[in-house]
Amino acid sequence: MRKSYYIISEGIGIGIQWALFRYQQTYLGVGLVPLTREFSYVFLGIVSGKSGLSILLWIAGAVLLIIALFLTIIAAIGKTEKYRRHSAVCTFSCGLLFTGSVLVQYGLTLNGPSGLALPVGIPLILIVGGYLYWLQYRPGDPEDEPGAAEDDTS
């Protein structure tokens, strides 16, 4: 669902990054890097600076995406609106974190010394999260009016 294409600086490699892993091809070979390995790189100090911050933002976004999925499942099973609202907020926030991750790594133009990025799926996540939020909090919705939940028997 969420993916971002990228070209590594000077064209030494290309890749696709999904929420939980990335696939890349470089002159050193082909690799599939799970998010857990990315975290260990940051934790062990192998990756630091803006690349480390970018990875941490990505991990936070992935965690929120997983939480949003579980909240959606819980809401579907229990028919609970509260969980749908939280899922919408988590989904949109996840999109913001993914956006921040790409911007930290590649800059505002998505093209810099680190290479070039084309975040294809991030706008989709932001649109879906915003739409889900809008569905829950539509202005003028009778359920949002004060006293709408009260039983009017007079």
N, C-alpha and C positions, 0 to 999 in steps of 0.2 A: 504494500500500500504506500508507504512513505519511502521515497528513495531520492537520492541526490547523486548526480553524476559529477565526477571531478577529474581533472587532469592535474597531475603532480608537476611541480615547477620544472620548467625547461622541457616539458614533454617526456620526462623519464618514466612516466607511468600513467595509467588511467584506472578508474575504479567506479564502482557503484556502492553506495552506502544505504542500507536499510536501517530500520530502527534498532535491531539487535545484532547486526553484523555488517561487515563490509567485505566486498570482493575486489581485489585489485591485481593488476598485471603491471609488472615493472621489468626492467632489464635483468633484475635478480631472480625473477620467476613469478609464479602465480600464487596468490594466497587468499585464504578465507580467514578473516580476523573477527572472532566473536567479541562482543562488548565486554565480556569478562576479561579477555586478554588486554583490551584497551585499558580497562581499569587497573590491571596489574602493572601495565607500563607506567601509568601515572603514579600509582602507589609506590612503586619501587624507584621512582625518579628517572626512569629511562626517557620519559617524555615529560617536558615541563614547559613553562612559559605559556604563550598563547595557544599552542597546540594542546597542552595539558588542560588548560581552562576550557578549550573547545570540547575536548573529550568529556570532561566533567559535566558540562552543560548538556551534551548529547545523552549521557547516562541518566541525568535527571529527567530529561524529556522521555526517554525510553521507559523509565520507572513510572512516570505519570501516564504514559500510554497503556501500560499493563494494568495500572490501577483503574483507568477509565474502562478498559475492557471488562474487568471483574465487576465494576459498578454497573455496567450495562447488563451483564448477565444476571446479577442480583436483582436489578430493577425489572428485567423481563420475567424472571421467575416469580418474584413477589409482588409485581405490579405496584411498586413503590415509586412515587414521583420524586421523593427526596434524592434517591440514588441516581435518577436520570439527570437531575440538576447538577449534582456533583460530577457526574460523568462528563457533562458538557463543559464544565469549568476545567476539568482535568485535561480533556481533549484540546481545548483552545490553548491552555497553558503549555501543554506539550508542544504544540506548534510554535509558540513563542520561544520556548527553550531551544528547539531545533533551529529556528531562525537565528537566535543569538549565537548558537554554536557555529553556524556557517559564517556569520558576519565576523565573529572573532577570528576565525581561521583565515578567511579570504578577503575580508574588508567589505565596505559598503558597495563597491562595484562588483563584488564576487570574482574579482580578478586581481591577483597581487603576487608577491614573491612566493607564496605557498602554492600557487597554481591558479586554476580556474574551477569554479563550481557552478553547477546548474541544478538548483534545488527544485525538482519537478513535483515531488509529493508534498512538500511543506505547505504550499498555498492551499492544497486540497485539505490538509488537516485543519488549517486555520478556518477555511470555509465551512467544513463539516462541524467543527467545534462551535463556531459562531452561529451557525444555523440551528444546532441543537439547543444552544443557549437561548436564542431568539424564540424557539418553539416553547420553551419553558417559561419565559418571562415576556410574553407579548404585551405591549402597552394596550390598555383598554380591555384586557381580558377580564371577564366578570369574576373569575376566581381571585384576581388580584385586588378587587375592591374590598374596602373594610366592611366586615359584617357579612360577606358573601357566604361564609361557611355556616353562619347561624341559621337556624330553622325559623322561618317567618310564618307563624301560625295565626296571626291576628287578623 
